[in-house]
């Protein structure tokens, strides 16, 4: 892990003159991290912590851009955009709405390092919202649909000596189509936010051997004290082997080899367990070996932990971590930024929300209808936060069918809409399943685009049986999955109970406090309830906590408080949107939360 912490990007080619030309767009509030942002060194950290190589180049920085009618092609450029910030964001330097009738074009040049000769060159995109088409030196190398997942292309054949030209076209219909979009809206207001169009995660190049490791997934099995490691390979030959080494602080714990296409299994007699109190991570080394020669090598990490449900001594079904009841308690975390929208202005900022969640005494985060960059989940892994991962919602106007249990009407989607949902949900799980911190998959929220819920929940569980499934957080409820999830604002209320599944409070709270000087809107700010000082907010929070403690004794096994920060017009965060002010009495909140997280310690 030390190597990952110290790794920085190589080959950033921006100049000081480019720095001087870039300025943030608009006059909205900003975070402290954006106030010191250097456009010549934007998000320089290695973007893929779960599979690390040395030979890579960061392509973040100033690119040319043009916003044009959908069918037009650029014959010139309208200015520069700071990648990876969406066109609508302040930090892009553009601050312009794109919309479904237009396309966003990007272009930049790059040169491949001389010492990459003889290797393949992969072009990686962390995420682009929504449809991306990519050209290198005028050759179209591919496209991708999906706003929340990474994708890559082998661009070796399109490269030339010296400078190369990379061009990207992006189209994003936002709420004019059925694709997953989360809280983006063409008319932001209330709980709906500014659209995000274009590249919003790191773009980077990577040099790999002719035969290389494409992907690694390590799956812990606490019941057998083993890790199963699967490595997907490119151009493997018969007889190729994968060697996997498990390390603890540099010391070898276990090693195993498997033939290409098979899983390597590592046995650990007395494994160190991962938990919020002790988030221990093992290091991994994975090598592709042919006839005793190492062709490729990557480093990764994993953790031993088990997620399950089981009855306590009262017969209540509880969530369990490592075979022990654990009350999972954390904030609804939307992951929005006033200056970068979907994109945190720095890795320090990205980690900050997770660090503050720990300081507030929580042990869980519900990542709400958004997917974060890989480094965010790594921060959760290393800091010890369980993640409930939502599928970003989409297709139609979101609605909450309040108190329509088991019979509420579902969305009737077109075949194309269903296929889009299934493809993107599978890609999200594939991208994130290697992170130990992810404990629960949440396919739907409050009936927003919810369709065929039992089928989707059962597919999710079958696709990843190592995690729990919350089929519909606060939405139409079916007898499927591992969890019954209720929403209630502002105070907790246990108004339904499932004797066969874990019953949780997927959202509550929303205590509002508007602080002048830290507001996205001059007016039109709201919370579910409103108060005038941190002391008043804390008193109300404590009142709800007492109600929650009573509900835990009667059946709740987890709870999610709304929310980590203010977001645009919502002022019900524990922190302001610019992260400059904590809006509660921090020590008192942490004391309350730690007690709630320990509330099931004696449940067995």
SESE-629534 format. One line per field, with one value per residue (C-alpha): residue number from 0; x, y, z. Coordinates in steps of 0.05 Angstrom, whole numbers, plus 5000, padded with zeros to 4 digits. Layout:
<rs>
i = NUM_...
c1 = X_...
c2 = Y_...
c3 = Z_...
</rs>
This chain:
<rs>
i = 0_1_2_3_4_5_6_7_8_9_10_11_12_13_14_15_16_17_18_19_20_21_22_23_24_25_26_27_28_29_30_31_32_33_34_35_36_37_38_39_40_41_42_43_44_45_46_47_48_49_50_51_52_53_54_55_56_57_58_59_60_61_62_63_64_65_66_67_68_69_70_71_72_73_74_75_76_77_78_79_80_81_82_83_84_85_86_87_88_89_90_91_92_93_94_95_96_97_98_99_100_101_102_103_104_105_106_107_108_109_110_111_112_113_114_115_116_117_118_119_120_121_122_123_124_125_126_127_128_129_130_131_132_133_134_135_136_137_138_139_140_141_142_143_144_145_146_147_148_149_150_151_152_153_154_155_156_157_158_159_160_161_162_163_164_165_166_167_168_169_170_171_172_173_174_175_176_177_178_179_180_181_182_183_184_185_186_187_188_189_190_191_192_193_194_195_196_197_198_199_200_201_202_203_204_205_206_207_208_209_210_211_212_213_214_215_216_217_218_219_220_221_222_223_224_225_226_227_228_229_230_231_232_233_234_235_236_237_238_239_240_241_242_243_244_245_246_247_248_249_250_251_252_253_254_255_256_257_258_259_260_261_262_263_264_265_266_267_268_269_270_271_272_273_274_275_276_277_278_279_280_281_282_283_284_285_286_287_288_289_290_291_292_293_294_295_296_297_298_299_300_301_302_303_304_305_306_307_308_309_310_311_312_313_314_315_316_317_318_319_320_321_322_323_324_325_326_327_328_329_330_331_332_333_334_335_336_337_338_339_340_341_342_343_344_345_346_347_348_349_350_351_352_353_354_355_356_357_358_359_360_361_362_363_364_365_366_367_368_369_370_371_372_373_374_375_376_377_378_379_380_381_382_383_384_385_386_387_388_389_390_391_392_393_394_395_396_397_398_399_400_401_402_403_404_405_406_407_408_409_410_411_412_413_414_415_416_417_418_419_420_421_422_423_424_425_426_427_428_429_430_431_432_433_434_435_436_437_438_439_440_441_442_443_444_445_446_447_448_449_450_451_452_453_454_455_456_457_458_459_460_461_462_463_464_465_466_467_468_469_470_471_472_473_474_475_476_477_478_479_480_481_482_483_484_485_486_487_488_489_490_491_492_493_494_495_496_497_498_499_500_501_502_503_504_505_506_507_508_509_510_511_512_513_514_515_516_517_518_519_520_521_522_523_524_525_526_527_528_529_530_531_532_533_534_535_536_537_538_539_540_541_542_543_544_545_546_547_548_549_550_551_552_553_554_555_556_557_558_559_560_561_562_563_564_565_566_567_568_569_570_571_572_573_574_575_576_577_578_579_580_581_582_583_584_585_586_587_588_589_590_591_592_593_594_595_596_597_598_599_600_601_602_603
c1 = 5000_5059_5076_5005_5006_5070_5055_5045_5030_5086_5089_5041_5057_5020_5058_5057_5027_4968_4960_4954_4899_4853_4804_4743_4676_4621_4617_4587_4617_4681_4720_4789_4818_4795_4824_4894_4882_4940_4914_4982_4975_4903_4886_4956_4947_4947_4873_4866_4888_4864_4912_4976_5031_5091_5087_5031_5017_4963_4925_4886_4895_4874_4843_4811_4735_4674_4600_4564_4498_4494_4512_4566_4641_4690_4731_4759_4757_4718_4770_4802_4768_4802_4796_4767_4715_4647_4630_4576_4624_4662_4729_4723_4733_4673_4610_4563_4502_4508_4439_4413_4411_4486_4551_4614_4680_4749_4819_4890_4958_5006_5072_5086_5150_5208_5217_5147_5172_5152_5094_5019_4990_4921_4879_4836_4776_4753_4683_4649_4576_4544_4561_4634_4666_4742_4791_4867_4902_4837_4823_4760_4783_4716_4659_4625_4557_4550_4565_4593_4643_4714_4731_4794_4820_4883_4908_4975_4958_4935_4997_5051_5120_5121_5056_4990_4921_4865_4795_4731_4658_4608_4532_4490_4414_4409_4335_4311_4325_4324_4398_4420_4434_4424_4403_4421_4365_4359_4319_4356_4315_4305_4333_4352_4419_4460_4473_4541_4565_4630_4694_4690_4744_4818_4841_4907_4953_4985_5040_5031_5067_5041_5009_4983_4936_4870_4834_4841_4785_4802_4744_4750_4719_4722_4687_4746_4800_4817_4822_4801_4838_4815_4858_4832_4888_4898_4927_4944_4972_4961_5005_5009_5003_4982_5023_4991_5027_4992_5033_5027_5073_5122_5123_5096_5033_5013_5027_4990_4992_4937_4932_4906_4830_4829_4827_4885_4867_4906_4897_4911_4907_4894_4872_4870_4798_4775_4725_4710_4748_4807_4809_4867_4888_4933_4977_4975_5025_4998_5045_5032_5085_5104_5156_5183_5189_5147_5112_5070_5063_5013_5002_4936_4905_4849_4816_4785_4714_4646_4578_4515_4450_4429_4382_4402_4381_4313_4302_4310_4347_4409_4464_4529_4601_4650_4594_4578_4518_4537_4490_4510_4500_4522_4503_4470_4530_4514_4585_4572_4619_4601_4662_4670_4599_4612_4687_4724_4777_4832_4845_4852_4781_4756_4784_4759_4686_4704_4751_4697_4647_4695_4706_4630_4630_4595_4616_4578_4563_4505_4531_4468_4450_4522_4586_4652_4723_4761_4804_4743_4729_4802_4797_4736_4776_4836_4797_4744_4676_4624_4592_4521_4525_4464_4451_4442_4369_4341_4283_4225_4207_4228_4173_4165_4105_4098_4066_4046_4076_4081_4028_4058_4061_4129_4158_4143_4208_4222_4266_4322_4315_4317_4378_4413_4398_4422_4486_4505_4488_4530_4588_4583_4586_4644_4682_4671_4666_4741_4734_4726_4688_4627_4577_4508_4483_4422_4390_4333_4316_4245_4213_4253_4253_4241_4222_4220_4248_4248_4283_4336_4348_4355_4402_4445_4450_4467_4519_4554_4533_4587_4548_4479_4424_4377_4327_4290_4312_4247_4211_4161_4174_4176_4195_4263_4335_4365_4336_4270_4287_4242_4248_4217_4228_4246_4246_4258_4196_4192_4126_4140_4179_4203_4214_4254_4300_4338_4296_4332_4318_4348_4336_4315_4334_4346_4356_4367_4412_4425_4491_4501_4564_4563_4500_4493_4429_4415_4345_4304_4342_4308_4314_4261_4261_4298_4338_4381_4446_4491_4468_4395_4412_4451_4394_4345_4395_4401_4325_4321_4378_4339_4280_4326_4355_4285_4272_4337_4314_4249_4279_4321_4389_4418_4402_4422_4421_4409_4462_4538_4538_4491_4481_4460_4392_4391_4417_4408_4481_4526_4574_4563_4567_4636_4659_4684_4637_4614_4541_4535_4571_4620_4641_4569_4548_4608_4591_4518_4538_4590_4540_4490_4543_4556_4483_4484_4548_4509_4457_4483
c2 = 5000_5047_5045_5065_5124_5151_5138_5202_5214_5218_5260_5318_5364_5429_5494_5553_5595_5547_5554_5629_5622_5577_5606_5574_5592_5629_5658_5602_5579_5537_5489_5504_5450_5485_5550_5519_5475_5473_5459_5432_5378_5357_5294_5265_5203_5133_5123_5047_5025_4954_4939_4980_4983_5031_5051_5101_5173_5220_5258_5304_5378_5430_5402_5439_5436_5455_5449_5438_5413_5337_5323_5377_5366_5418_5458_5499_5503_5548_5547_5501_5455_5428_5352_5314_5366_5365_5422_5449_5453_5514_5478_5459_5533_5527_5528_5516_5472_5422_5389_5331_5371_5383_5344_5361_5352_5346_5345_5341_5316_5269_5234_5163_5155_5125_5069_5043_5017_4944_4947_4956_5023_5024_5087_5089_5132_5131_5153_5194_5215_5187_5164_5171_5161_5162_5175_5172_5205_5205_5131_5114_5065_5053_5079_5068_5081_5088_5148_5114_5060_5056_5033_5025_5016_4985_5043_5013_5005_5077_5109_5146_5173_5240_5275_5238_5270_5245_5267_5250_5264_5260_5261_5262_5267_5277_5269_5268_5193_5129_5121_5120_5192_5195_5264_5303_5346_5394_5438_5432_5449_5420_5350_5352_5379_5409_5363_5331_5323_5293_5268_5269_5220_5214_5198_5160_5117_5053_5010_4935_4874_4838_4787_4820_4817_4852_4847_4817_4799_4772_4741_4725_4663_4669_4601_4567_4618_4626_4679_4660_4703_4706_4740_4755_4753_4781_4735_4679_4614_4543_4529_4601_4607_4660_4665_4701_4722_4748_4795_4826_4886_4858_4788_4731_4700_4652_4637_4598_4585_4568_4554_4610_4612_4580_4610_4612_4595_4622_4590_4632_4593_4654_4711_4783_4807_4873_4915_4988_4983_4948_4957_4910_4902_4848_4866_4822_4810_4777_4753_4723_4668_4629_4574_4603_4674_4731_4767_4816_4835_4879_4895_4897_4887_4850_4839_4781_4796_4764_4797_4759_4761_4720_4719_4748_4720_4755_4722_4787_4782_4825_4846_4811_4826_4769_4728_4780_4827_4898_4957_4993_5068_5123_5182_5187_5210_5241_5257_5326_5386_5460_5470_5402_5374_5299_5308_5324_5379_5336_5267_5300_5328_5259_5228_5284_5264_5193_5217_5263_5206_5167_5227_5234_5163_5127_5059_5060_5104_5096_5121_5151_5142_5156_5117_5146_5140_5078_5118_5136_5062_5052_5107_5070_5004_5033_5076_5024_5045_4996_5020_5010_5022_5048_5039_5109_5119_5136_5128_5174_5224_5197_5187_5159_5114_5127_5071_5029_4964_4902_4927_4993_5004_4992_5028_4995_5003_4994_4937_4987_5018_4951_4930_4995_4987_4914_4930_4989_4954_4895_4940_4977_4912_4887_4952_4953_4881_4879_4932_4899_4959_4947_4909_4920_4928_4973_4965_5015_5076_5098_5067_5114_5075_5011_4952_4876_4885_4812_4791_4845_4832_4757_4768_4815_4764_4708_4750_4769_4721_4748_4812_4830_4858_4914_4907_4974_5027_5060_5038_4984_4925_4853_4790_4786_4802_4806_4871_4908_4982_5038_5113_5163_5237_5270_5223_5148_5103_5027_5022_4955_4895_4833_4772_4736_4792_4848_4910_4976_5051_5071_5146_5192_5260_5317_5369_5435_5494_5549_5585_5651_5653_5578_5572_5550_5591_5660_5634_5571_5530_5475_5417_5369_5411_5477_5505_5565_5540_5479_5470_5467_5418_5374_5374_5351_5299_5272_5269_5227_5183_5166_5145_5105_5068_5046_5023_4984_4944_4928_4910_4960_4932_4992_5066_5121_5194_5247_5272_5283_5353_5405_5395_5454_5476_5424_5450_5387_5366_5354_5400_5458_5444_5478_5434_5496_5490_5431_5447_5404_5399_5348_5315_5305_5276_5228_5204_5191_5155_5110_5087_5070_5031_4991_4979_4906_4886_4844_4819_4747
c3 = 5000_5012_4938_4919_4967_4937_4863_4822_4749_4698_4635_4648_4590_4608_4613_4660_4605_4601_4677_4669_4617_4659_4708_4741_4710_4748_4817_4859_4925_4921_4965_4993_4948_4884_4909_4905_4843_4793_4723_4705_4759_4762_4801_4790_4833_4802_4785_4794_4863_4856_4798_4795_4743_4739_4666_4657_4636_4662_4608_4654_4641_4589_4525_4467_4466_4424_4439_4372_4344_4347_4275_4267_4270_4295_4245_4303_4378_4425_4480_4531_4582_4644_4643_4681_4701_4666_4619_4666_4726_4748_4749_4676_4661_4614_4658_4600_4593_4536_4530_4488_4424_4424_4429_4467_4429_4460_4431_4456_4434_4469_4456_4479_4521_4482_4533_4518_4451_4439_4487_4477_4496_4529_4533_4597_4614_4687_4668_4614_4617_4575_4504_4483_4414_4410_4354_4354_4295_4257_4267_4306_4359_4393_4435_4502_4532_4607_4651_4713_4694_4667_4597_4556_4485_4457_4414_4394_4320_4314_4344_4305_4321_4357_4372_4370_4368_4413_4398_4438_4423_4480_4477_4541_4539_4615_4631_4559_4554_4596_4614_4687_4709_4784_4808_4745_4716_4658_4706_4772_4833_4903_4904_4830_4810_4753_4693_4684_4612_4587_4618_4694_4716_4700_4629_4625_4583_4605_4574_4579_4551_4489_4536_4599_4659_4642_4708_4778_4827_4896_4935_5009_5040_5116_5126_5091_5109_5036_4981_4911_4860_4787_4735_4666_4614_4544_4491_4540_4512_4534_4594_4617_4692_4742_4806_4864_4928_4990_5034_5102_5109_5059_5089_5048_5079_5023_4950_4896_4821_4773_4699_4654_4661_4730_4799_4847_4919_4979_5048_5110_5175_5220_5175_5200_5191_5160_5199_5211_5276_5244_5168_5154_5081_5052_4993_4931_4875_4812_4756_4688_4679_4616_4619_4684_4655_4683_4625_4666_4739_4777_4850_4885_4954_4988_5055_5094_5113_5110_5100_5120_5160_5220_5279_5346_5413_5406_5338_5300_5233_5238_5190_5206_5193_5203_5234_5288_5291_5272_5268_5205_5211_5164_5122_5054_5013_4945_4924_4893_4894_4884_4839_4806_4808_4801_4807_4871_4860_4889_4919_4987_4978_4955_5019_5063_5062_5082_5136_5165_5163_5208_5253_5260_5289_5231_5204_5138_5077_5030_4963_4935_4861_4840_4829_4852_4823_4844_4893_4934_4948_4963_5016_5045_5044_5081_5130_5148_5120_5096_5030_5008_4933_4896_4823_4793_4776_4708_4659_4671_4726_4794_4844_4913_4920_4994_5034_4974_4999_4956_4906_4883_4808_4775_4716_4648_4610_4537_4515_4501_4570_4605_4565_4583_4657_4658_4620_4664_4729_4710_4690_4757_4796_4753_4765_4840_4864_4880_4935_5005_5033_4989_5031_5000_4928_4921_4852_4861_4903_4920_4858_4813_4748_4788_4744_4752_4822_4844_4780_4785_4859_4848_4789_4831_4887_4839_4803_4869_4924_4970_4986_5011_4966_4986_4928_4935_4984_5006_4943_4926_4971_4949_4986_4954_4971_5040_5065_5075_5071_5097_5088_5137_5146_5190_5251_5250_5249_5247_5209_5174_5199_5162_5205_5151_5126_5158_5167_5158_5156_5089_5098_5154_5183_5135_5190_5154_5171_5119_5132_5096_5055_5043_5001_4928_4922_4952_4967_4951_5003_5042_5091_5117_5181_5191_5250_5264_5297_5302_5374_5353_5297_5346_5396_5343_5318_5390_5395_5331_5357_5419_5376_5332_5392_5411_5339_5339_5399_5362_5295_5256_5236_5199_5188_5139_5160_5107_5093_5091_5060_5033_4958_4915_4944_4999_5065_5107_5108_5168_5130_5083_5008_5005_5064_5101_5161_5203_5219_5282_5349_5323_5389_5411_5344_5345_5415_5395_5331_5362_5414_5359_5320_5384_5399_5377_5412_5461_5412_5409
</rs>
